[in-house]
Amino acid sequence: MAIKYVIQARENSSRFPRKCFAKINGKWIIQYIIDACANSKYFYRGEIIFVIPKNDIELRESLREYRICTSKDNNCLMGYAEAVDKGDIIVRLTADSPMVTTDEIDKNIDKVLEGYEYASNEITMFGNCCEVFTGKAFYYYSDLKKDREHITVSMREQAYSWIPSLMVDYAQSIKHIEDYLDG
């Protein structure tokens, strides 16, 4: 079983243009994420893969030493489909969370190795987000035709019975949050 550390990145962000090229203390923000993955206790079983829109030439060139996946129509979800197999464990990271720690990554991988199909620290670690899920769950729960940009949103919509989430992605999310608050 391979572990694929998949990092989503793009050049154009409406809120922060060229965010992926920003530096924190002189270090490119994506490098923080790469370093956290490379320090994972499971990295010996994995590889770092980027999902980048095909038109982001400068970013693709900057990361050419890594495997880069995309689709012809910049469909991020299809980029994941190109990158992963059903037998894989997928660690989903984005350029939005450069402070993700190796410890958070490993805790989520541990949960999937224990038998969960999905694990996330999104509830307690906002801004340090990491999701881990099985390739089998990705292909079973994701709607590859419906959602072009989000990877786990369609998984959470299809599988609320086993994915606890306090994200408000859909109308039914309100009930899950109310259950959590009442719980």
C-alpha positions in Angstrom: 0.0 0.0 0.0 1.6 3.3 -1.2 1.1 6.5 0.7 0.7 9.5 -1.7 1.3 12.9 -0.2 -0.8 15.0 -2.7 -0.4 18.8 -2.5 -2.9 21.0 -4.3 -1.4 24.3 -5.5 -2.2 27.0 -8.1 -0.8 30.3 -9.2 -4.0 32.3 -9.2 -5.9 32.9 -6.0 -8.6 35.5 -6.0 -7.9 36.5 -2.4 -4.1 36.3 -2.5 -2.7 36.3 -6.1 0.5 34.3 -6.5 0.2 33.0 -2.9 2.1 29.8 -3.8 5.2 31.9 -4.5 5.0 33.8 -1.2 7.8 33.3 1.3 7.7 33.0 5.1 11.0 33.8 6.8 12.6 33.5 3.4 11.3 30.0 2.7 8.7 29.3 -0.1 5.4 28.3 1.6 5.1 25.1 -0.4 8.6 24.1 0.9 7.2 24.0 4.5 4.5 21.5 3.3 7.1 19.4 1.4 9.4 19.3 4.5 6.5 18.2 6.7 5.7 15.3 4.3 9.3 14.3 3.9 9.7 14.1 7.7 6.7 11.8 8.1 7.5 8.4 9.7 5.6 6.9 6.7 7.4 8.8 3.9 9.6 5.7 3.0 6.3 4.2 1.7 5.3 7.2 -0.3 5.8 10.0 -2.8 5.0 13.7 -3.0 2.7 14.5 -5.9 1.3 17.9 -6.9 -2.1 18.6 -8.4 -1.7 21.9 -10.4 -3.8 23.4 -13.1 -2.3 22.9 -16.6 -2.0 26.6 -17.3 0.1 27.3 -14.2 3.3 27.1 -16.2 5.6 28.9 -13.7 4.5 26.8 -10.8 4.8 23.6 -12.8 8.3 24.5 -13.8 9.2 25.4 -10.2 8.1 21.9 -9.1 9.3 19.9 -12.0 11.3 17.5 -9.8 8.0 16.2 -8.5 5.2 14.2 -10.2 2.6 16.7 -11.3 -1.0 15.6 -12.1 -3.8 17.6 -13.7 -6.5 17.2 -16.2 -7.2 18.9 -19.6 -9.9 21.1 -18.1 -8.1 22.0 -14.8 -10.4 19.6 -13.0 -8.7 19.2 -9.6 -10.7 16.1 -8.7 -9.6 14.4 -11.9 -6.0 15.3 -11.1 -6.4 13.2 -8.0 -7.9 10.4 -10.1 -4.7 10.5 -12.2 -2.5 10.4 -9.1 -4.0 7.7 -6.9 -5.0 4.1 -7.1 -7.7 2.3 -5.0 -5.0 0.6 -2.8 -3.3 3.9 -1.9 -3.5 6.0 1.2 -3.9 9.6 0.2 -2.6 12.5 2.3 -4.4 15.6 1.0 -2.6 18.9 1.7 -3.0 22.4 0.2 -0.8 25.4 -0.2 -3.2 27.1 2.2 -1.7 25.3 5.2 2.1 25.8 5.2 2.2 25.3 9.0 0.9 21.7 8.9 3.1 19.6 11.1 4.5 16.2 10.5 2.9 15.1 13.7 -0.6 16.1 12.4 0.1 14.3 9.1 1.2 11.1 10.9 -1.8 11.1 13.3 -4.2 11.1 10.4 -2.2 8.4 8.6 -2.3 6.4 11.8 -6.1 6.6 11.9 -6.4 5.3 8.3 -4.0 2.5 9.0 -6.1 1.6 12.0 -9.0 1.0 9.6 -10.8 4.3 9.1 -11.5 5.3 5.5 -11.0 9.0 6.3 -9.2 11.1 8.9 -8.9 14.8 9.4 -7.7 17.3 11.9 -9.9 20.1 10.4 -12.1 20.4 13.5 -9.3 21.2 15.9 -6.4 22.4 13.7 -7.8 25.1 11.5 -5.0 26.6 9.4 -3.0 23.4 9.9 -5.3 21.2 7.9 -4.5 17.7 6.7 -6.9 15.0 5.4 -6.0 11.4 4.9 -8.3 8.8 3.1 -8.1 5.6 1.3 -8.0 5.4 -2.5 -11.0 3.0 -2.2 -13.0 5.7 -0.4 -12.0 8.3 -2.9 -13.2 6.3 -5.9 -16.3 5.1 -4.1 -17.6 8.4 -2.5 -16.3 11.1 -4.9 -18.5 12.3 -7.7 -15.9 12.7 -10.4 -18.4 14.3 -12.7 -20.0 16.8 -10.3 -17.3 18.5 -8.3 -14.4 19.8 -10.2 -12.6 21.8 -7.5 -13.1 20.2 -4.1 -11.7 16.8 -3.3 -13.3 15.7 -0.1 -16.5 17.8 -0.1 -18.3 15.2 -2.3 -16.9 12.4 -0.2 -18.3 14.0 2.9 -21.7 14.6 1.2 -22.0 11.0 0.2 -20.7 9.5 3.5 -21.8 11.6 6.4 -22.4 8.4 8.4 -18.7 7.8 8.9 -17.1 11.2 8.3 -17.5 13.6 11.2 -17.2 17.1 10.0 -18.0 20.5 11.3 -17.5 22.2 7.9 -20.5 23.8 6.4 -20.3 22.4 2.9 -24.0 21.5 2.3 -27.3 22.3 3.9 -27.3 19.0 5.8 -24.1 20.1 7.5 -26.2 22.2 9.8 -27.8 19.1 11.3 -24.4 17.5 11.9 -23.2 20.6 13.7 -26.3 20.8 15.8 -25.8 17.1 16.7 -22.2 17.9 17.7 -23.3 20.9 19.9 -26.1 18.8 21.5 -23.8 15.8 21.9 
